[in-house]
Amino acid sequence: MNIIRQITRNFLFALALSLFGISCSNRSGITGTFTGLTNDTLWIQVEVCDDEFRLEPTISDTVVVRDGKFFYDPKTNNLTKLTIIPFESIERLSNGIIMLEPGATIDLIYLPGDHISLNVTYKNDIVAFRATGNHYNEQLSKFNANTQDAYKQRGNALNVISDQSFSGDKTEYREQLREAMEVIHNTPLNYICENPDDPFSAYLVASWSFQFFDKILQYTDSLGAVALNSEMGRILWNKTIAFNAIKEKNKNSDIGKKEMIGKSAPNFTLKDINGNDFSLSSLRGKYVVLDFWGSWCVWCLVAFPDIKKYYTAHPDEFEIVGIAFSDKPEEWRKTVLEKPGLPWINVFDENDLHDRYYVSAAPNYVLIDKEGIIVEFPQSHLEVIKQLNELREKGLL
């Protein structure tokens, strides 16, 4: 009798285990293996398609790889884009900016109920991966395989080109870099041209940023009906509408700026970092650079080290007024005061001053002469430095 009870107990236990295994294997989400990591943490950026077919960033998440394995459940009921990044490949600069090495990220598309299998090998800041679960991930896997050598070649060439101690001829390495970037650039273009009706082609076009707006419109027009009517096609369509609005706003901004050159800069009074009133007119008699920025703007933060170096090297020759807009006061204060800080005049735009200067994005710069007349709207901080150097050579500062 005891033997029968024991057999029954063992059978029920085995059955429970088998049912648990079936339950786990049927869980929707991403089951993956990862080899080559020295840090067991993965960073995941999540973008969920909303009801109006817009991919909206929702959260940044982390998952721990244990014994080379991990599981992640996006817990969404809509199409979701996931970007998985080995934590050790992330470079955090002193100003808080996160830099990602191209070739070290894994993009996946999750559809509700998907069981995605992901196998990754990580070596020298490059990921090689194979993903299943839907058509998008299968194509992303093929793209990864087709560009592996190009990313490796790019990395090797850049290492030599940026090596200050290398005294040899770098021409060969520049050519290797050009060839690698050509492969990385042309791989998606060739796929779109050869597969205009594939929803994955719509995904590729939708993944381009605003700086490639004209190319987005060009390749959207080349897509077939099947691709355009897919979920990714509708996401792409909404993106082109949004980009058209931005382009129109930038066009009006450019017209407005041109009309302001040669005229008096609109005066303003705003609170500085110490809570005191600051007026632009108080700087009459000096060349002034207005720097419209925000703590949310990556390229603003990237520019600050160069600007600070130049500003401290030429004291009292000109003045900079940093104008933070569309920002949170606490984030603005933190960025201005955090060591080494921003040593020039800093004010917070509470009155939509940026609109008066036709500023719709950051960074944006305005160069003003000693009489308060707008000289130019430089396109970058490097252009600001170049124009100040030209003024110095002419003895005008």
Sequence and secondary structure as in RCSB ss.txt:
>XXXX:A:sequence
MNIIRQITRNFLFALALSLFGISCSNRSGITGTFTGLTNDTLWIQVEVCDDEFRLEPTISDTVVVRDGKFFYDPK
TNNLTKLTIIPFESIERLSNGIIMLEPGATIDLIYLPGDHISLNVTYKNDIVAFRATGNHYNEQLSKFNANTQDA
YKQRGNALNVISDQSFSGDKTEYREQLREAMEVIHNTPLNYICENPDDPFSAYLVASWSFQFFDKILQYTDSLGA
VALNSEMGRILWNKTIAFNAIKEKNKNSDIGKKEMIGKSAPNFTLKDINGNDFSLSSLRGKYVVLDFWGSWCVWC
LVAFPDIKKYYTAHPDEFEIVGIAFSDKPEEWRKTVLEKPGLPWINVFDENDLHDRYYVSAAPNYVLIDKEGIIV
EFPQSHLEVIKQLNELREKGLL
>XXXX:A:secstr
 HHHHHHHHHHHHHHHHHHHHHHHHT  EEEEEEES SS EEEEEEEEE TTS EEEEEEEEEE BTTEEEE   
 SS EEEEEEEGGGEEE TTS EEE TTS EEEEE TT EEEEEEEEETTEEEEEE SSHHHHHHHHHHHHHHHH
HHHHHHHHHHHT TT  S  HHHHHHHHHHHHHHHHHHHHHHHH TT HHHHHHHHTS GGGHHHHHHHHHT  H
HHHTSHHHHHHHHHHHHHHHHHHHHHHHHHHHHHHTTSB    EEEBTTS EEEGGGGTTSEEEEEEE TT HHH
HHHHHHHHHHHHHSTTSEEEEEEE S  HHHHHHHHHSTT   SEEEE  S HHHHTT  SSSEEEEE TTSBEE
E  SSHHHHHHHHHHHHHTT  
